Amino acid sequence: MLPLILSMSFCGTTVFVLYLLVRPFAQKYFDVRWRYRILKLSLAFYLVPFPRLKFFLLKRMVRLYPPVEQLLIVDTEIIDMQAYIFVAQDQTWIPWGIRIRWLILLAIGILAVRLIWLHWFTYRQLNRSCLDGSFPAESRDLGEIVTETSRKLRVRRNIPLAFSPFVDSPVTMGVLAPRIFLPVSMAAGMPRKELHYLVTHELNHIKSQDIAVRFLALLATAVH
């Protein structure tokens, strides 16, 4: 497990560091969408073990820092009695070294689950707060802007809009069923051009699956 997590961390960090190094030059040739895709690629390496790339990078890592090889190679000539669980007919003996590792992994797992649950709970509370007292945005201008912008951005889902007294600026909530919440002050009317900018901004969040990406980034943080 350690070599696998280590290789995933190394792959993701390698892509991220390369992105930071070329970012000053990439801004001239690549737009924000391509830079965002590179960051998503880095996130994918943190979460998905790619076998061939893993061994390729591990070899380079050993060349750069030879002591790492001791963590990746198991010496089969020497049997460490503290690394095996012995099972007999009437009893099982678990070495203290393995028990301590299990306790450490259990503590790390509890902290990771706690971190994810805390952020998810906070997000659900925020979503419920936005829904409380909200009412559908039935403005004709807003409907036309959403339809037109969705067609241009190729957002094929029907995205509902609602006014909420809880928000003071437009916000998108929901992963599987996204919804755009607008402040109640916008119900009185706004210039069409400004409405178009606001709706386009939120629909871009939905098209890019930004909320899902944030939760995946949280998962990567918990794992690593």
Phi, psi and chi 1 to 4 in degrees:
 res  aa     phi    psi   chi1   chi2   chi3   chi4
   1 MET       -  -40.6  179.8   61.8   70.5      -
   2 LEU   -61.2  -47.6  176.6   60.9      -      -
   3 PRO   -59.8  -36.3  -24.2   35.0      -      -
   4 LEU   -65.9  -49.6 -179.1   62.3      -      -
   5 ILE   -63.1  -39.5  -61.7  -64.0      -      -
   6 LEU   -63.3  -42.6 -177.4   62.4      -      -
   7 SER   -67.7  -38.2   63.5      -      -      -
   8 MET   -63.5  -43.3  -69.0  165.8   63.2      -
   9 SER   -62.0  -42.1  -62.2      -      -      -
  10 PHE   -67.6  -41.2 -175.4   74.4      -      -
  11 CYS   -63.3  -49.1  -68.6      -      -      -
  12 GLY   -62.6  -41.9      -      -      -      -
  13 THR   -67.7  -36.2  -56.2      -      -      -
  14 THR   -60.9  -47.4  -60.1      -      -      -
  15 VAL   -63.7  -41.1  175.7      -      -      -
  16 PHE   -67.2  -41.9 -177.1   69.4      -      -
  17 VAL   -66.3  -40.9  170.5      -      -      -
  18 LEU   -61.3  -38.3  -71.1  175.6      -      -
  19 TYR   -62.3  -43.3  165.2   76.8      -      -
  20 LEU   -64.4  -35.8  -67.6  179.0      -      -
  21 LEU   -70.3  -38.8  -68.3  176.5      -      -
  22 VAL   -93.9   -3.8  -57.5      -      -      -
  23 ARG   -58.4  -44.5 -177.9 -179.5  178.2 -176.6
  24 PRO   -57.7  -32.8  -24.6   35.5      -      -
  25 PHE   -88.1  -32.4  -49.5   97.9      -      -
  26 ALA   -68.7  -26.1      -      -      -      -
  27 GLN   -61.1  -25.2  -69.8  179.2  -10.3      -
  28 LYS   -80.3  -25.6  -60.3  179.0 -179.4  178.8
  29 TYR  -115.8  -21.7  -55.1  101.6      -      -
  30 PHE  -120.2  135.7  -62.7   98.8      -      -
  31 ASP   -79.6 -178.9   57.3   15.0      -      -
  32 VAL   -62.8  -34.8  177.1      -      -      -
  33 ARG   -61.9  -42.3  -70.6  176.6  -62.4  177.6
  34 TRP   -69.6  -37.9  -82.2  101.8      -      -
  35 ARG   -64.9  -36.9  -77.0  177.6  -87.4  162.3
  36 TYR   -67.0  -37.5 -170.4   36.0      -      -
  37 ARG   -64.7  -36.2  -70.9  169.2 -176.8  170.1
  38 ILE   -65.3  -39.4  -64.5  175.2      -      -
  39 LEU   -65.9  -37.3  -68.7  177.2      -      -
  40 LYS   -64.0  -37.4  -72.7 -178.2  178.9  179.6
  41 LEU   -63.2  -42.2  177.9   63.6      -      -
  42 SER   -60.1  -42.1  173.7      -      -      -
  43 LEU   -62.7  -38.5  178.6   60.5      -      -
  44 ALA   -62.8  -39.6      -      -      -      -
  45 PHE   -66.1  -31.0  -79.2  118.5      -      -
  46 TYR   -69.5  -26.5  -83.9  116.1      -      -
  47 LEU  -107.6  -23.7  -65.1  174.9      -      -
  48 VAL  -118.6  123.6 -179.5      -      -      -
  49 PRO   -78.8  118.4   26.9  -31.2      -      -
  50 PHE  -100.2  106.3  -63.7   92.3      -      -
  51 PRO   -56.2  -52.9  -23.6   33.5      -      -
  52 ARG   -63.9  -45.9  -67.0 -175.6  179.3  178.9
  53 LEU   -65.4  -32.3 -176.4   60.8      -      -
  54 LYS   -59.4  -50.9  175.5 -173.6   73.1  173.5
  55 PHE   -68.5  -33.1  -69.2  111.9      -      -
  56 PHE   -62.9  -46.3  173.8   80.4      -      -
  57 LEU   -73.5  -33.4  -68.0  177.0      -      -
  58 LEU   -63.7  -38.6  -75.7  177.9      -      -
  59 LYS   -63.1  -42.6  -69.9 -179.7 -179.3  179.2
  60 ARG   -66.6  -35.5  -89.3   58.6 -175.3  178.3
  61 MET   -66.5  -39.6 -177.0  167.4   54.8      -
  62 VAL   -65.1  -37.0  170.1      -      -      -
  63 ARG   -65.4  -39.0  -68.8  179.5 -177.5  177.4
  64 LEU   -73.8  -35.2  -67.0  175.0      -      -
  65 TYR  -141.8   87.4 -170.1   64.8      -      -
  66 PRO   -55.3  -34.8  -26.4   35.3      -      -
  67 PRO   -57.5  -20.0  -27.6   36.6      -      -
  68 VAL   -63.9  -25.0  174.8      -      -      -
  69 GLU   -60.5  -29.1 -173.0  174.1    6.3      -
  70 GLN   -65.8  -27.0  -59.0  -59.4  -38.3      -
  71 LEU   -80.4  -18.9  -61.1  173.8      -      -
  72 LEU  -104.4  -17.7  -53.2  175.6      -      -
  73 ILE  -110.7  130.7  -60.9  177.4      -      -
  74 VAL  -100.3  123.4  177.3      -      -      -
  75 ASP   -81.9  108.3 -169.8   -7.8      -      -
  76 THR   -79.4  -11.3   56.0      -      -      -
  77 GLU   -78.1  -26.5  -63.5 -180.0   -1.4      -
  78 ILE  -112.2  120.6  -58.6  176.0      -      -
  79 ILE   -95.5  118.7  -60.8  177.8      -      -
  80 ASP   -88.6  111.6 -175.8    4.8      -      -
  81 MET   -64.3  -22.5  -57.2  -61.6  -68.9      -
  82 GLN   -80.7   -2.0  -64.9  -65.9  -41.4      -
  83 ALA  -105.9    6.5      -      -      -      -
  84 TYR  -127.0  147.6  -68.6   88.5      -      -
  85 ILE   -99.4  125.6  -60.8  175.5      -      -
  86 PHE  -101.6  126.1  -62.2   90.2      -      -
  87 VAL  -117.8  123.5 -179.4      -      -      -
  88 ALA  -113.4 -176.4      -      -      -      -
  89 GLN   -67.1  -36.8  -68.5 -177.5   -6.3      -
  90 ASP  -114.9   -1.5   54.7  -11.7      -      -
  91 GLN  -159.6  163.0   63.5  179.3   -7.4      -
  92 THR  -130.5  132.3  -59.6      -      -      -
  93 TRP  -114.1  121.1 -179.6   68.4      -      -
  94 ILE  -111.0  117.4  -56.4  176.4      -      -
  95 PRO   -60.6  153.1  -20.9   32.6      -      -
  96 TRP   -64.9  -30.4  -81.8  105.0      -      -
  97 GLY   -61.2  -41.7      -      -      -      -
  98 ILE   -69.6  -38.7  -66.1 -179.8      -      -
  99 ARG   -62.2  -41.8  -63.4 -176.6 -175.3 -176.1
 100 ILE   -65.1  -41.3  -67.1  174.5      -      -
 101 ARG   -63.1  -41.2  -67.3  174.3 -172.9  175.0
 102 TRP   -61.2  -41.9  -77.2   -2.1      -      -
 103 LEU   -64.8  -39.8  -69.6  174.8      -      -
 104 ILE   -65.4  -45.5  -66.9  175.2      -      -
 105 LEU   -62.9  -38.2  -72.3  175.5      -      -
 106 LEU   -63.9  -42.8  177.9   62.1      -      -
 107 ALA   -64.2  -43.0      -      -      -      -
 108 ILE   -64.7  -41.7  -66.1  174.6      -      -
 109 GLY   -61.9  -41.7      -      -      -      -
 110 ILE   -63.8  -42.1  -68.0  174.6      -      -
 111 LEU   -64.4  -40.6  -70.5  175.4      -      -
 112 ALA   -64.9  -46.0      -      -      -      -
 113 VAL   -63.7  -39.8  172.4      -      -      -
 114 ARG   -62.1  -41.9  174.3   65.6  177.0  175.2
 115 LEU   -62.2  -47.2  174.9   65.1      -      -
 116 ILE   -64.4  -44.7  -65.1  174.8      -      -
 117 TRP   -62.8  -40.5  178.8   84.6      -      -
 118 LEU   -62.5  -44.7 -179.5   61.4      -      -
 119 HIS   -68.2  -39.0  -80.0   75.3      -      -
 120 TRP   -66.5  -40.6  175.7 -108.4      -      -
 121 PHE   -63.7  -43.4  177.4   77.4      -      -
 122 THR   -62.2  -40.3  -56.6      -      -      -
 123 TYR   -65.6  -42.7  178.5   79.8      -      -
 124 ARG   -63.9  -39.7  -71.0  -62.2  -59.1  -88.8
 125 GLN   -63.8  -40.1  -70.8  -67.4  101.6      -
 126 LEU   -65.4  -40.0  178.5   60.3      -      -
 127 ASN   -63.8  -43.9 -165.8   11.0      -      -
 128 ARG   -64.5  -39.0  -69.6  177.5 -177.8  176.3
 129 SER   -62.5  -39.1  -61.1      -      -      -
 130 CYS   -66.3  -36.1  -69.3      -      -      -
 131 LEU   -72.6  -32.1  -74.9  172.3      -      -
 132 ASP   -63.0  122.8  -70.6  -18.0      -      -
 133 GLY    77.0    4.3      -      -      -      -
 134 SER   -79.4  157.6   64.8      -      -      -
 135 PHE  -144.0  149.3   54.1   95.1      -      -
 136 PRO   -60.5  143.2  -20.5   31.9      -      -
 137 ALA   -88.7  102.6      -      -      -      -
 138 GLU  -104.5   22.3  -62.1  177.2  -12.6      -
 139 SER   -67.5  135.8  170.2      -      -      -
 140 ARG   -65.1  -40.7 -178.8  176.9  178.4 -180.0
 141 ASP   -61.7  -44.0  -72.3  -18.5      -      -
 142 LEU   -62.8  -43.1  -84.1  174.2      -      -
 143 GLY   -59.9  -43.2      -      -      -      -
 144 GLU   -66.7  -40.2  -67.3  177.1   -6.3      -
 145 ILE   -65.1  -43.7  -68.5  173.8      -      -
 146 VAL   -63.1  -44.8  171.6      -      -      -
 147 THR   -62.3  -46.7  -58.0      -      -      -
 148 GLU   -65.8  -45.8  177.2 -174.8   -7.9      -
 149 THR   -68.5  -38.9  -52.5      -      -      -
 150 SER   -60.7  -39.0  -62.4      -      -      -
 151 ARG   -66.7  -41.2 -175.7  174.2   63.0 -106.0
 152 LYS   -67.5  -39.5  -70.4 -178.6  178.2  179.0
 153 LEU   -86.3   -3.2  -64.2  178.2      -      -
 154 ARG    61.8   40.4  -62.6 -179.4 -179.0  178.8
 155 VAL   -92.5  106.5  177.3      -      -      -
 156 ARG   -87.1   -9.4  -65.0  178.5  174.3   82.0
 157 ARG   -84.8  153.7  -69.6 -178.4  -71.9 -179.3
 158 ASN   -83.9  109.6 -176.6   22.9      -      -
 159 ILE   -97.3  112.5  -52.2  -60.4      -      -
 160 PRO   -74.8  147.9   24.9  -31.6      -      -
 161 LEU  -115.8  143.9  -84.1   75.3      -      -
 162 ALA  -146.9  148.2      -      -      -      -
 163 PHE   -92.4  133.5  -68.3  107.7      -      -
 164 SER  -130.7  134.2  173.2      -      -      -
 165 PRO   -74.2   -8.5   26.3  -33.2      -      -
 166 PHE   -82.4  -24.9 -175.5   78.9      -      -
 167 VAL  -104.2  150.0  -60.0      -      -      -
 168 ASP  -113.3    2.9   54.4    4.9      -      -
 169 SER  -154.2  155.9   62.4      -      -      -
 170 PRO   -57.1  140.6  -24.2   34.3      -      -
 171 VAL  -147.8  144.9   61.6      -      -      -
 172 THR  -105.3  131.0  -61.1      -      -      -
 173 MET  -127.3  146.3  -57.7  -67.8  -65.9      -
 174 GLY   103.7  139.6      -      -      -      -
 175 VAL  -100.6  -56.1  178.1      -      -      -
 176 LEU   -80.7  -34.5  -60.7  178.0      -      -
 177 ALA  -129.1   76.8      -      -      -      -
 178 PRO   -66.5  149.9   24.1  -32.4      -      -
 179 ARG  -142.4  140.2 -179.0 -171.2  -58.8  -93.5
 180 ILE  -100.1  124.4  -61.4  177.0      -      -
 181 PHE  -103.9  133.5  -68.6   98.8      -      -
 182 LEU  -116.3  147.1  -54.0  172.0      -      -
 183 PRO   -65.6  149.2   20.8  -30.3      -      -
 184 VAL   -61.3  -29.1  177.4      -      -      -
 185 SER   -60.4  -24.7   58.4      -      -      -
 186 MET   -77.0  -13.4  -67.9  179.3   58.9      -
 187 ALA   -66.6  -25.3      -      -      -      -
 188 ALA   -72.5  -13.7      -      -      -      -
 189 GLY   116.0  143.7      -      -      -      -
 190 MET  -143.1  160.3  -68.1 -177.1   63.0      -
 191 PRO   -57.8  139.4  -25.2   34.1      -      -
 192 ARG   -59.0  -37.3 -174.4  179.9  178.1   87.7
 193 LYS   -64.4  -41.8 -173.5  175.6 -178.0  179.6
 194 GLU   -67.6  -39.8 -173.4  172.5  -11.5      -
 195 LEU   -60.5  -40.2  -75.3  173.9      -      -
 196 HIS   -62.4  -43.3 -177.1  -90.3      -      -
 197 TYR   -62.5  -44.7  -74.1  147.8      -      -
 198 LEU   -64.8  -46.1  -65.7  174.9      -      -
 199 VAL   -65.3  -41.5  170.4      -      -      -
 200 THR   -60.5  -41.4  -58.5      -      -      -
 201 HIS   -60.8  -47.6  179.2   84.2      -      -
 202 GLU   -69.3  -38.1  -61.2  -56.6  -35.6      -
 203 LEU   -67.1  -30.4  -73.5  176.4      -      -
 204 ASN   -66.0  -36.5  -90.6  -53.4      -      -
 205 HIS   -60.2  -42.8  -78.7  -54.2      -      -
 206 ILE   -68.3  -43.0  -64.3  173.1      -      -
 207 LYS   -62.6  -38.2  179.4 -178.4  178.6 -179.9
 208 SER   -84.0   -2.1  -58.6      -      -      -
 209 GLN    55.2   44.5  -62.0  -70.7  -19.4      -
 210 ASP   -64.0  -36.5  -70.3  -19.9      -      -
 211 ILE   -66.4  -43.1  -61.8  177.3      -      -
 212 ALA   -62.8  -39.4      -      -      -      -
 213 VAL   -63.6  -37.9  170.0      -      -      -
 214 ARG   -64.6  -39.6  -69.9 -175.3   63.4 -179.0
 215 PHE   -69.5  -36.2  -82.8  107.4      -      -
 216 LEU   -65.8  -37.5  -70.2  176.2      -      -
 217 ALA   -63.8  -37.8      -      -      -      -
 218 LEU   -64.3  -41.2  173.9   63.3      -      -
 219 LEU   -62.3  -42.3  177.9   60.5      -      -
 220 ALA   -63.1  -39.8      -      -      -      -
 221 THR   -62.0  -41.9  -57.5      -      -      -
 222 ALA   -67.4  -40.4      -      -      -      -
 223 VAL   -69.0  -41.3  169.5      -      -      -
 224 HIS   -95.0      -  -66.0  -84.1      -      -
